[in-house]
Each structure stands twice: as structure tokens, then as C-alpha cells.
Amino acid sequence: MNAGGSRYPTLFAPLDLGAHRLRNRIAHVSMTTRMSSERRVTQPLLNYYASRARGGAALIVTEPVSAASFQNAPQKVRVWDSESENGLCRWAECVEREDCRLLAQLQDPGRGRHERGRNPDALGASALADDLSWTVPHALSVGAIERMIADFAQSSRRLQRCGFSGVELSAAHGHLFHQFLSPWMNTREDRYGGDLAGRCRLLRELTAAIRAECGREFLIGWRLPGDDGIAGSIGPAEAAGIASFLAAIDPGDYICFAQGSHSYALDRHVPDLHGPRAPYVELCRQLKAAVPGIPVMAVGLITDPVEADAILAGGAAEIVGLGRPLVTDPAWPLKARQGREADIRYCVSCNSCWGAITEHRSLSCDNNPRVGSADELDWWPAPSARRRRIVVVGAGIAGLETAWIAAARGHEVTVFGASTEVGGKTRLLCRLPGGEALSSIYDYQLLAAKKSGARLELGVQATSADVLGLQPDAVVLAVGASMTWPRALPTLWRDEGWVLDLRACAAQMLEYSARQSGTAVIYDRDATEGTYAAAELLAGLFDRVVMVTPRDRVAEDVPLVSRLGIVRRLAQRRIVCHTLADLDPSSELENGVVVIRNVFTGEPTAIADVALLTYATPRAPNPASFPGVDAEWHVIGDAYAPGTTMAATAQGHRLGNLL
């Protein structure tokens, strides 16, 4: 289908970018994959980038590479020595042959750090502590800055020789170049500090050095701060001034304005659905006015082709940058162009991908279990050598993933679901604040299951007779798990139905919107995002919400980028959090009093006016027994061992291909 006949004429219109023509306006923004090994290009890394190029992206910006001689991180591809050239050539060739431009991202994190602890090897503009990790960097000397610029320029020339179309200079997110631009992070008194011209000097000189080495045909993109979220640093007015100043000296080939920094604004970098969709479009439009004639890339929670086309058609930008959506489905552009929007596996904006890479694991996704595989692009299961009868008990996301794949492989599949709707506990999560997009997981699975011919028996609590009647060759138990009763509470409260688990409580509250007087107390031994989303729900219904956890901080198991948003919202909603506290079984719940005690000192604190006590605890697999059924048995998802959404889809996917 040509651009004129497309449902998204602006999205799929070509664009001249410097000396290059892009086939459409879709760019894959830089995403760390951790798929390199020992600083070299690997086959999984090539698979990842080739799939996004074949999937229809017109421009891909790589993950950060090591382009200066002092950069030697083992998880980053090293560019500054000749030993890397063979891998770089293969990397460029696998993308550029698909009529997709490949740009390497040049940056250094500087004093920024996503992990606990401080970085003793950090470099910075000034010896000032990072606003998140409190790392104090070594301030670069003028000579070190000059050597760094020379290294980056020489590495750019090597990238050009190897077939790359250009580089992106990342001067946002609190990275090293950002630190030079910011008056908050840069207090230098030499020529690389002081006024706007001084703070922009490093980026100006770096751009000029790359131009001198590579010429005008080699693309240079700038990723600049739009609003870094730190008082006294770079807000929209300062961002416009920086962009305008730089563009007047050397108009880059494109500019991407990014948000957040290494601070309590880190989560602005990858916004989730606790705020509006595409939240930075109007800021992008505002900043675009400061750089007339330079193509601007819009980024930030753009997940839908309709949304992307409207942003471009409305004049807010010339390019849309997609990161997480193209991790979830590399064929997003191809499917949108072909009118196959329902076949897209949509990003759920959960930031599990971000969590994986900061935990030193390869890039992975809740809604795409095949990230980096050779056949990832527009994947459909291969037919099985023999047809089998398979019964899946449980219509949550683990069971559904197994079911649709097994059916697509040609098996006769029946799914029993106790609920009248698919999705299991994920369906509840998607109704809580910030969880809306999670429905994309089971929506895709349900569509694929129907397309593949799986039979769904919903609203049926399967019995041995039901399963026996189908004479299955294999039975898959995907019956989920339930929260366990807190040992600190009297069992009478459970037996009398006075205290419900947080899932049951949230489900009831979603159907009952009237405000309640008094205090809601949540006993938190879960520490995952669903618990805090439910707390937000209760905050809108009760006078006060109090959380009690034996841990030393809340949201302990949530990736940092999401945890920052959680603790901000808890504070904004005045939700009180008692850490290092446990419930005292002597609480007089009938009198509206819950007593908690410090786990170390035993010091008591009484919470009065309690109208609701609920708990979120570690889950235990739900019991399931089908005596008399002689078949091959498999247990997956929470029924095997309670885990994450990512684990559920991955296990279901793997089993579906094995059956």
C-alpha cells in the first residue's frame, strides 16, 4: 500500500533528513538491549536491529556505544578501536539494506546512575553530586574534554566507514553532555562553563569535530533537554534558548526534546499511564518554534498509529520516536501500513523492559516473549508434526498464551475459564489506576486464540468429567495463585469475612464509588505495582489511607523508574506509609483500632478510626485436582510459582511451542 492510500498518510510520507530520504516518519529511539557480549556485536543484537528495520522503521538510533577511549563498559559495543569494525559493518549492513538509516548514539552517563550505590568512576562537568544517586563525579579537565571530543569524532569516522548513516548526540536525561548544558550541574569557570555560550561549547565543538571528520552527508541528531524537572536547571524556556543557540551555529539534522534527568524526575523519561497519553506533544510543539526548519522528533508514550499520525499531521513534529512500542512489536509500522492494527502487540507502558536492563538482563517485554530472536518479526507459530488434543485450565495470560500458540500450531485446544471473561487477575489490574494498557496483553491473545480455532469455555469451573470427556493428550494447569492469610492476624477475622485480601477488596470498591468515612489500612507484604495502584483507588474513596509494611521502604520490588512515580503519587495523595512495621494481633478491629509494632523495637503505634483493613501478601498457587485424568501434565504461570506478568507470558509462550 503506498502512502497515498494509507490510513496514515502523514506517518508514512517520506522525509528528507539531511542528505538522506527516510521512507516514513517512524524512528526507533535508543533502547539499551544488553545483547552485546564482551563489548562486541552479537547475533542476538543483530537479530534485534534487523527485525526493527524489516518491520518498517525508517531510522534506528542504537543503544549507547563506547566511543571515547575511557569508555569500556562490558555491556556496550566498543567503537573506538579497530577490532570492532567487522561487527560494526555487520550491524550497519543488517539495517541499512532494509532502507533504514542506522545512527549510533554517542553519550556518557556522567554522574548519573540507575542502580543503588554510587559510581566511583563517574565523570562530570563539575564535582557536584548527582540528584538521584548522590554520586560525586570527577570534574573533567579542559584537556580531558578536548581528548574526549577527538575520540568521539574519530569513532564517528569509523562508524561512517562501517556503513552507519550518522550519530545521535544524547545531551538529555542527565547524561554527561546534559550536565555541561545545565547551570545547576555545571559551575565551571573556564570556557566550558558560565554563560549559555560556555555551557553549550562542548556540544558545539563536538558537532563541529564530527562534521570535519565525516562531512555534511553524515547525519547528526541532537537529543536535548525539554524540561529536566530540576529547579534551577533546564526548563522549557532554557531548553528553547539552548536549542536556538546551537541551531544558529550548526543546524543539526534533527532534534529530539526529551524529559527528565537523573533525579526524582527520572520517570518522566519513560512515562506510564498514570498520566495522559503522549504527554509531551504540546511541549514539543512549543520548543519546535525555537528551531524553525529543523526536523523535530516527538517522543514519550506514543503507542498507537492513529495517535502518531495525528501528532505529525498537527504540526507538532516531523518524526515520531518509538522505543517501547517497537520493543513490543517490531512489525508495528508494517502492520499499521497494511491496516492490521488488531495484529499489533501493543506496548503496555509498564517499564518492565527498563527494569530488565537495569538488573543486568537482556531487554525483554511483558507482551513480547521473543525479543531478539531470529524469527521475531511478525512471528506466527510453525505447524506441529502431529495434531494433539490439549486442554488448558485457566484463561489468564499464561494459559491464553499457551492456548493460542498451541492452536495455531494445529492442535485441538479447549480452554476452561472459571470467569466469564479472559485475562485472570490481569483484568483486575487493568481497571486500577495506571493499568489500562495491560488489557492489550489478553486482547491480543484472545484475538489470536479465536483466529487459531481454540475453543473457549468461559464461566466454567472445570471438573474431572469435563476434562475426561475431551480425552486430552495434554492438560495445562494455569489456575493462578491467591494471596495468603497474614499470620499476624487472627484467623477469626478471615473466617468471619471481616478482612479481605486487597484483590477482593479492590474488585468490590471498583463497583462501589461512594466515599467512605474513616481510614483504610493496607498491610503490604507484596511490594509490587498492583498494591500501590489499589492504594490510589482507596485514596479516592476513604478519608485516609495508611500502608503498613515490614520492609524498610515501599515499592521495593518495582524498577526504579516506576518506583519514583509510585512514591510521588503516594505523597501527593497523602497516603501514610509505616515501614519496618508489622501488625499486632491484639488490634481491636471491632472498635476501629489497628495496632502496629516496629519490627526491631516492638514500639507500638495505634491507628484509629479504621473502617477497612485489607492485605496484600505473597501468593500461593491455587489448588487444582483432576483425578482419573491420564494425560501429560504441565503447570505454568502463578500456578507453578507466583511471578510477574513477564514470567507468565514467557512460560505460556514457551510451552505453547513445545506441545
Number of C-alpha atoms within 10 A of each C-alpha: 9 10 16 11 10 16 17 21 18 22 29 24 16 16 18 13 17 17 12 14 14 22 20 23 25 26 28 25 23 20 21 19 27 20 24 20 15 14 18 20 22 16 16 19 21 22 21 23 23 25 26 28 27 22 21 25 29 28 26 27 23 21 19 23 23 26 29 23 16 12 16 17 12 14 20 23 25 28 28 25 14 11 11 18 19 12 19 23 18 17 24 24 18 18 26 21 12 17 16 26 25 29 28 27 26 23 23 24 22 24 33 29 22 18 13 9 10 19 17 11 11 20 20 27 27 22 19 18 16 23 19 19 18 17 22 22 22 17 19 15 14 12 9 12 16 14 15 20 22 19 21 24 24 21 25 29 21 23 27 23 14 19 19 24 24 25 22 26 24 26 25 29 28 29 20 22 26 30 27 27 33 28 19 15 24 22 19 18 11 11 14 23 22 18 14 16 16 17 26 23 17 21 21 17 14 20 23 17 19 25 19 12 17 20 12 15 15 23 25 26 26 26 22 24 30 27 26 29 21 17 9 12 18 26 17 19 13 19 22 22 16 22 23 18 18 19 20 10 11 12 21 22 24 22 25 28 26 26 28 23 27 25 21 18 21 23 21 23 19 20 25 24 17 16 11 11 16 20 17 23 20 14 17 22 17 15 24 26 14 18 21 12 12 19 22 28 27 30 26 23 26 25 20 17 18 14 15 24 20 15 23 21 15 11 13 23 25 21 28 25 26 25 22 28 22 24 27 24 28 29 26 29 28 20 19 22 22 12 14 12 17 13 17 21 24 26 26 26 24 23 21 23 24 22 21 17 18 19 13 11 14 20 22 22 27 22 27 21 20 20 24 24 16 16 13 21 23 17 12 12 14 12 15 16 9 8 15 18 18 26 28 27 28 29 31 26 33 35 35 34 27 31 37 30 29 32 28 24 22 21 23 21 27 22 26 27 26 18 16 11 13 25 25 22 15 18 19 19 24 19 19 21 17 21 22 17 17 24 21 17 24 24 17 19 27 22 13 22 24 14 12 20 18 25 17 20 19 17 13 16 13 20 15 12 12 14 20 16 10 14 15 20 17 19 24 25 25 31 27 30 20 20 21 14 19 18 9 11 15 14 13 10 12 14 9 8 9 13 20 18 20 22 20 14 17 23 15 11 16 14 8 10 11 10 13 15 14 17 23 25 24 24 24 28 19 21 19 18 21 21 25 25 23 23 25 21 19 25 20 15 20 17 15 21 25 19 22 22 24 19 18 11 13 24 20 14 12 17 23 20 23 22 19 18 19 21 18 13 16 20 12 9 15 14 20 14 20 22 17 17 26 22 22 19 14 13 17 13 19 10 11 16 18 21 18 23 19 18 17 9 9 12 10 15 15 12 16 15 17 21 19 21 21 20 25 26 19 17 18 17 18 14 11 14 10 14 10 10 18 13 15 12 12 14 21 23 27 24 23 19 16 19 15 14 20 19 19 29 27 25 20 27 24 15 21 23 16 11 20
